[in-house]
Amino acid sequence: MSTTKRSTSSGERESGRSGEREIEVVNRQRLCAVDRVVVAKLARATLDRIGCRDAVLTITFVRDRAMRRLNRDYRGIDKPTDVLSFAYHEGEEMAATEMESRHLGDVVISVETAGRYARELGLTFDREIEHLIIHGALHLAGYDHETDDGEMNKIERKLRKELLK
């Protein structure tokens, strides 16, 4: 989201505050402006729509160098990717009520790779970032498009229609 707020320091943080429903947004890059309030609101709306009203997460924006390191260290793939999700409770069986009141994890987005993919797909940078926020939040909530017979993709398309104007 490149419209209004631009970080003045590469580690600047801001959140969409609503008490315990806080979404933390960290901008660790200076290449692209990020509207942290808009990012937090979209993440909050995504979590609310999928029944995780009290869940929170952190979204961090980085450059390709940092993303490549994360992708190599955690997935064994030595190249950058657009988005990675690091679930705090991955693999744990938790009741829905327990899941609704906890920090789900971190979504990391590479602005450089997102920008390249946006150009390839004919999207604006902001729209691609919105797609990645929804996608990452769904992963943290336990959805997995690689194993769920299209359930995550269906929910993701529905959320895009409802939340993105």
LINBEL-V333825 format. One record per helix or strand of 2 or more residues. SS is the DSSP state (A for helix, B for strand). FROM is the first residue (numbers start at 1). TO is the last residue. If there is no record, write none. Layout:
<<SS:FROM:TO> <SS:FROM:TO>>
This chain:
<<B:13:16> <A:19:21> <B:23:27> <A:36:49> <B:56:62> <A:64:75> <B:83:87> <A:96:99> <B:103:110> <A:111:121> <A:125:140> <A:151:163>>
